[in-house]
Structure formats: C-alpha cells, structure tokens
C-alpha cells in the first residue's frame, strides 16, 4: 500500500473517540444555540478543488 494513503490530508486531522465526543458536544451546543436565535444550518464542501478557490 502506498504510504500516502495513510497520511491525513494536509491541514486536516483525525479525532479519536474521546476527542470526537467532546467535539460533538461543542457542535451540538452551538447548533442548539444558533437555532434559538433563528439561524439555519449551512453545510459547505469539506474539500474543494484549488481551481474553484483561486478563480
């Protein structure tokens, strides 16, 4: 297997279960707070082509 498949994408990281639980708690708290103030959720692409960003 090519070693590049085992490396995370530059600028991104993996969250282990303990960290993921904390992150989900923060996300859910922020989501509920935003909903209280009338905000709607927007989901954007996680990874985007560089050509799209530089044009």
Gaussian input, Z-matrix of N, CA and C with variables (Angstrom, degrees):
# hf/3-21g

backbone

0 1
 N
 C     1     B1
 C     2     B2     1     A1
 N     3     B3     2     A2     1     D1
 C     4     B4     3     A3     2     D2
 C     5     B5     4     A4     3     D3
 N     6     B6     5     A5     4     D4
 C     7     B7     6     A6     5     D5
 C     8     B8     7     A7     6     D6
 N     9     B9     8     A8     7     D7
 C    10    B10     9     A9     8     D8
 C    11    B11    10    A10     9     D9
 N    12    B12    11    A11    10    D10
 C    13    B13    12    A12    11    D11
 C    14    B14    13    A13    12    D12
 N    15    B15    14    A14    13    D13
 C    16    B16    15    A15    14    D14
 C    17    B17    16    A16    15    D15
 N    18    B18    17    A17    16    D16
 C    19    B19    18    A18    17    D17
 C    20    B20    19    A19    18    D18
 N    21    B21    20    A20    19    D19
 C    22    B22    21    A21    20    D20
 C    23    B23    22    A22    21    D21
 N    24    B24    23    A23    22    D22
 C    25    B25    24    A24    23    D23
 C    26    B26    25    A25    24    D24
 N    27    B27    26    A26    25    D25
 C    28    B28    27    A27    26    D26
 C    29    B29    28    A28    27    D27
 N    30    B30    29    A29    28    D28
 C    31    B31    30    A30    29    D29
 C    32    B32    31    A31    30    D30
 N    33    B33    32    A32    31    D31
 C    34    B34    33    A33    32    D32
 C    35    B35    34    A34    33    D33
 N    36    B36    35    A35    34    D34
 C    37    B37    36    A36    35    D35
 C    38    B38    37    A37    36    D36
 N    39    B39    38    A38    37    D37
 C    40    B40    39    A39    38    D38
 C    41    B41    40    A40    39    D39
 N    42    B42    41    A41    40    D40
 C    43    B43    42    A42    41    D41
 C    44    B44    43    A43    42    D42
 N    45    B45    44    A44    43    D43
 C    46    B46    45    A45    44    D44
 C    47    B47    46    A46    45    D45
 N    48    B48    47    A47    46    D46
 C    49    B49    48    A48    47    D47
 C    50    B50    49    A49    48    D48
 N    51    B51    50    A50    49    D49
 C    52    B52    51    A51    50    D50
 C    53    B53    52    A52    51    D51
 N    54    B54    53    A53    52    D52
 C    55    B55    54    A54    53    D53
 C    56    B56    55    A55    54    D54
 N    57    B57    56    A56    55    D55
 C    58    B58    57    A57    56    D56
 C    59    B59    58    A58    57    D57
 N    60    B60    59    A59    58    D58
 C    61    B61    60    A60    59    D59
 C    62    B62    61    A61    60    D60
 N    63    B63    62    A62    61    D61
 C    64    B64    63    A63    62    D62
 C    65    B65    64    A64    63    D63
 N    66    B66    65    A65    64    D64
 C    67    B67    66    A66    65    D65
 C    68    B68    67    A67    66    D66
 N    69    B69    68    A68    67    D67
 C    70    B70    69    A69    68    D68
 C    71    B71    70    A70    69    D69
 N    72    B72    71    A71    70    D70
 C    73    B73    72    A72    71    D71
 C    74    B74    73    A73    72    D72
 N    75    B75    74    A74    73    D73
 C    76    B76    75    A75    74    D74
 C    77    B77    76    A76    75    D75
 N    78    B78    77    A77    76    D76
 C    79    B79    78    A78    77    D77
 C    80    B80    79    A79    78    D78
 N    81    B81    80    A80    79    D79
 C    82    B82    81    A81    80    D80
 C    83    B83    82    A82    81    D81
 N    84    B84    83    A83    82    D82
 C    85    B85    84    A84    83    D83
 C    86    B86    85    A85    84    D84
 N    87    B87    86    A86    85    D85
 C    88    B88    87    A87    86    D86
 C    89    B89    88    A88    87    D87
 N    90    B90    89    A89    88    D88
 C    91    B91    90    A90    89    D89
 C    92    B92    91    A91    90    D90
 N    93    B93    92    A92    91    D91
 C    94    B94    93    A93    92    D92
 C    95    B95    94    A94    93    D93
 N    96    B96    95    A95    94    D94
 C    97    B97    96    A96    95    D95
 C    98    B98    97    A97    96    D96
 N    99    B99    98    A98    97    D97
 C   100   B100    99    A99    98    D98
 C   101   B101   100   A100    99    D99
 N   102   B102   101   A101   100   D100
 C   103   B103   102   A102   101   D101
 C   104   B104   103   A103   102   D102
 N   105   B105   104   A104   103   D103
 C   106   B106   105   A105   104   D104
 C   107   B107   106   A106   105   D105
 N   108   B108   107   A107   106   D106
 C   109   B109   108   A108   107   D107
 C   110   B110   109   A109   108   D108
 N   111   B111   110   A110   109   D109
 C   112   B112   111   A111   110   D110
 C   113   B113   112   A112   111   D111
 N   114   B114   113   A113   112   D112
 C   115   B115   114   A114   113   D113
 C   116   B116   115   A115   114   D114
 N   117   B117   116   A116   115   D115
 C   118   B118   117   A117   116   D116
 C   119   B119   118   A118   117   D117
 N   120   B120   119   A119   118   D118
 C   121   B121   120   A120   119   D119
 C   122   B122   121   A121   120   D120
 N   123   B123   122   A122   121   D121
 C   124   B124   123   A123   122   D122
 C   125   B125   124   A124   123   D123
 N   126   B126   125   A125   124   D124
 C   127   B127   126   A126   125   D125
 C   128   B128   127   A127   126   D126
 N   129   B129   128   A128   127   D127
 C   130   B130   129   A129   128   D128
 C   131   B131   130   A130   129   D129
 N   132   B132   131   A131   130   D130
 C   133   B133   132   A132   131   D131
 C   134   B134   133   A133   132   D132
 N   135   B135   134   A134   133   D133
 C   136   B136   135   A135   134   D134
 C   137   B137   136   A136   135   D135
 N   138   B138   137   A137   136   D136
 C   139   B139   138   A138   137   D137
 C   140   B140   139   A139   138   D138
 N   141   B141   140   A140   139   D139
 C   142   B142   141   A141   140   D140
 C   143   B143   142   A142   141   D141
 N   144   B144   143   A143   142   D142
 C   145   B145   144   A144   143   D143
 C   146   B146   145   A145   144   D144
 N   147   B147   146   A146   145   D145
 C   148   B148   147   A147   146   D146
 C   149   B149   148   A148   147   D147
 N   150   B150   149   A149   148   D148
 C   151   B151   150   A150   149   D149
 C   152   B152   151   A151   150   D150
 N   153   B153   152   A152   151   D151
 C   154   B154   153   A153   152   D152
 C   155   B155   154   A154   153   D153
 N   156   B156   155   A155   154   D154
 C   157   B157   156   A156   155   D155
 C   158   B158   157   A157   156   D156
 N   159   B159   158   A158   157   D157
 C   160   B160   159   A159   158   D158
 C   161   B161   160   A160   159   D159
 N   162   B162   161   A161   160   D160
 C   163   B163   162   A162   161   D161
 C   164   B164   163   A163   162   D162

   B1=1.4561
   B2=1.5209
   B3=1.3022
   B4=1.4521
   B5=1.5245
   B6=1.3423
   B7=1.4653
   B8=1.5244
   B9=1.3330
   B10=1.4646
   B11=1.5266
   B12=1.3349
   B13=1.4629
   B14=1.5309
   B15=1.3157
   B16=1.4583
   B17=1.5180
   B18=1.3042
   B19=1.4550
   B20=1.5181
   B21=1.3398
   B22=1.4627
   B23=1.5282
   B24=1.3038
   B25=1.4522
   B26=1.5255
   B27=1.3015
   B28=1.4621
   B29=1.5357
   B30=1.3105
   B31=1.4490
   B32=1.5102
   B33=1.3304
   B34=1.4624
   B35=1.5172
   B36=1.3223
   B37=1.4578
   B38=1.5138
   B39=1.3154
   B40=1.4566
   B41=1.5188
   B42=1.3307
   B43=1.4472
   B44=1.5216
   B45=1.3041
   B46=1.4570
   B47=1.5250
   B48=1.3508
   B49=1.4689
   B50=1.5334
   B51=1.3154
   B52=1.4634
   B53=1.5298
   B54=1.3255
   B55=1.4645
   B56=1.5227
   B57=1.3274
   B58=1.4676
   B59=1.5196
   B60=1.3230
   B61=1.4690
   B62=1.5302
   B63=1.3190
   B64=1.4699
   B65=1.5265
   B66=1.3303
   B67=1.4585
   B68=1.5250
   B69=1.3215
   B70=1.4748
   B71=1.5241
   B72=1.3349
   B73=1.4570
   B74=1.5333
   B75=1.3361
   B76=1.4668
   B77=1.5237
   B78=1.3425
   B79=1.4686
   B80=1.5270
   B81=1.3220
   B82=1.4661
   B83=1.5204
   B84=1.3201
   B85=1.4670
   B86=1.5246
   B87=1.3239
   B88=1.4657
   B89=1.5240
   B90=1.3270
   B91=1.4653
   B92=1.5321
   B93=1.3343
   B94=1.4705
   B95=1.5277
   B96=1.3190
   B97=1.4534
   B98=1.5320
   B99=1.3194
   B100=1.4692
   B101=1.5247
   B102=1.3214
   B103=1.4705
   B104=1.5293
   B105=1.3391
   B106=1.4628
   B107=1.5302
   B108=1.3245
   B109=1.4661
   B110=1.5251
   B111=1.3260
   B112=1.4559
   B113=1.5152
   B114=1.3263
   B115=1.4626
   B116=1.5221
   B117=1.3227
   B118=1.4578
   B119=1.5213
   B120=1.3044
   B121=1.4613
   B122=1.5243
   B123=1.3344
   B124=1.4624
   B125=1.5206
   B126=1.3212
   B127=1.4560
   B128=1.5273
   B129=1.3260
   B130=1.4627
   B131=1.5289
   B132=1.3353
   B133=1.4657
   B134=1.5302
   B135=1.3082
   B136=1.4594
   B137=1.5283
   B138=1.3086
   B139=1.4609
   B140=1.5234
   B141=1.3078
   B142=1.4554
   B143=1.5157
   B144=1.3214
   B145=1.4672
   B146=1.5253
   B147=1.3244
   B148=1.4671
   B149=1.5242
   B150=1.3342
   B151=1.4690
   B152=1.5221
   B153=1.3279
   B154=1.4661
   B155=1.5139
   B156=1.3117
   B157=1.4621
   B158=1.5224
   B159=1.3100
   B160=1.4670
   B161=1.5175
   B162=1.3254
   B163=1.4659
   B164=1.5118
   A1=108.58
   A2=116.15
   A3=122.03
   A4=109.57
   A5=117.16
   A6=120.55
   A7=112.58
   A8=118.92
   A9=120.34
   A10=111.83
   A11=117.75
   A12=120.65
   A13=111.83
   A14=116.77
   A15=120.36
   A16=112.24
   A17=117.98
   A18=121.73
   A19=110.22
   A20=118.17
   A21=119.06
   A22=110.01
   A23=116.08
   A24=121.34
   A25=107.68
   A26=117.08
   A27=121.23
   A28=110.32
   A29=116.33
   A30=121.38
   A31=114.49
   A32=117.22
   A33=121.78
   A34=108.69
   A35=115.24
   A36=119.14
   A37=110.42
   A38=114.91
   A39=121.75
   A40=108.49
   A41=116.57
   A42=121.76
   A43=108.43
   A44=116.01
   A45=121.01
   A46=108.72
   A47=117.50
   A48=119.89
   A49=115.16
   A50=118.72
   A51=120.78
   A52=111.05
   A53=116.44
   A54=120.64
   A55=111.01
   A56=116.78
   A57=121.25
   A58=110.66
   A59=116.81
   A60=120.67
   A61=110.84
   A62=116.46
   A63=120.71
   A64=110.97
   A65=115.89
   A66=120.32
   A67=111.04
   A68=117.37
   A69=121.05
   A70=111.36
   A71=117.67
   A72=121.20
   A73=110.21
   A74=116.36
   A75=120.94
   A76=110.48
   A77=117.09
   A78=120.71
   A79=111.57
   A80=116.47
   A81=120.16
   A82=111.85
   A83=116.89
   A84=120.70
   A85=110.35
   A86=116.80
   A87=121.12
   A88=110.96
   A89=117.09
   A90=121.49
   A91=110.75
   A92=116.93
   A93=120.45
   A94=111.46
   A95=117.34
   A96=121.47
   A97=111.12
   A98=116.55
   A99=120.70
   A100=110.58
   A101=117.67
   A102=121.14
   A103=111.13
   A104=117.31
   A105=120.81
   A106=111.80
   A107=115.77
   A108=121.15
   A109=112.78
   A110=116.72
   A111=120.86
   A112=116.17
   A113=117.77
   A114=119.86
   A115=110.40
   A116=116.38
   A117=123.22
   A118=109.07
   A119=115.76
   A120=120.89
   A121=110.87
   A122=115.31
   A123=123.09
   A124=106.78
   A125=116.79
   A126=121.19
   A127=108.10
   A128=115.82
   A129=121.38
   A130=109.51
   A131=117.90
   A132=120.31
   A133=111.55
   A134=115.88
   A135=120.27
   A136=109.44
   A137=116.41
   A138=121.97
   A139=107.38
   A140=115.67
   A141=120.15
   A142=109.81
   A143=117.12
   A144=120.84
   A145=109.94
   A146=116.75
   A147=121.50
   A148=110.85
   A149=117.80
   A150=120.37
   A151=110.73
   A152=117.55
   A153=120.64
   A154=111.85
   A155=116.96
   A156=121.22
   A157=112.73
   A158=116.96
   A159=120.20
   A160=113.44
   A161=118.35
   A162=119.42
   A163=112.12
   D1=137.80
   D2=178.57
   D3=-66.90
   D4=132.80
   D5=-176.58
   D6=-65.21
   D7=-20.74
   D8=179.32
   D9=-67.31
   D10=-21.77
   D11=178.12
   D12=-73.23
   D13=-19.51
   D14=-178.74
   D15=-92.99
   D16=-8.34
   D17=-178.92
   D18=-92.98
   D19=135.84
   D20=176.12
   D21=-66.68
   D22=156.36
   D23=177.04
   D24=-62.51
   D25=138.22
   D26=-178.33
   D27=-54.83
   D28=132.49
   D29=-179.32
   D30=86.54
   D31=-0.95
   D32=179.05
   D33=-122.80
   D34=158.10
   D35=179.30
   D36=-143.35
   D37=162.54
   D38=175.07
   D39=-93.22
   D40=148.27
   D41=175.08
   D42=-111.84
   D43=123.91
   D44=177.37
   D45=-75.14
   D46=165.11
   D47=-172.58
   D48=-50.78
   D49=-44.52
   D50=-179.25
   D51=-63.50
   D52=-43.16
   D53=178.31
   D54=-68.90
   D55=-38.98
   D56=-179.30
   D57=-61.99
   D58=-39.52
   D59=179.20
   D60=-62.18
   D61=-43.22
   D62=178.30
   D63=-65.39
   D64=-42.57
   D65=179.75
   D66=-62.67
   D67=-44.07
   D68=178.36
   D69=-62.16
   D70=-38.64
   D71=177.46
   D72=-60.38
   D73=-46.75
   D74=179.64
   D75=-63.76
   D76=-45.30
   D77=179.42
   D78=-60.19
   D79=-45.92
   D80=-178.23
   D81=-66.70
   D82=-37.72
   D83=177.07
   D84=-64.16
   D85=-46.30
   D86=178.71
   D87=-63.26
   D88=-39.77
   D89=179.77
   D90=-62.66
   D91=-46.69
   D92=179.28
   D93=-63.24
   D94=-40.62
   D95=178.93
   D96=-64.26
   D97=-43.70
   D98=178.68
   D99=-62.94
   D100=-40.54
   D101=178.69
   D102=-63.33
   D103=-36.03
   D104=177.71
   D105=-60.95
   D106=-31.39
   D107=-179.66
   D108=-95.76
   D109=10.63
   D110=173.01
   D111=85.24
   D112=11.76
   D113=179.09
   D114=-82.82
   D115=145.43
   D116=174.78
   D117=-103.86
   D118=150.24
   D119=-179.20
   D120=-77.49
   D121=139.23
   D122=173.56
   D123=-124.57
   D124=128.49
   D125=178.52
   D126=-110.77
   D127=122.22
   D128=-179.12
   D129=-106.43
   D130=164.11
   D131=179.63
   D132=-60.23
   D133=142.22
   D134=177.58
   D135=-77.06
   D136=-43.53
   D137=-179.57
   D138=-124.18
   D139=133.85
   D140=-178.32
   D141=-131.31
   D142=149.50
   D143=179.01
   D144=-64.73
   D145=139.81
   D146=-179.10
   D147=-61.06
   D148=-32.13
   D149=179.71
   D150=-62.88
   D151=-35.17
   D152=178.47
   D153=-68.40
   D154=-33.52
   D155=-177.64
   D156=-80.30
   D157=-28.46
   D158=-174.41
   D159=-96.42
   D160=0.51
   D161=-179.37
   D162=-92.73

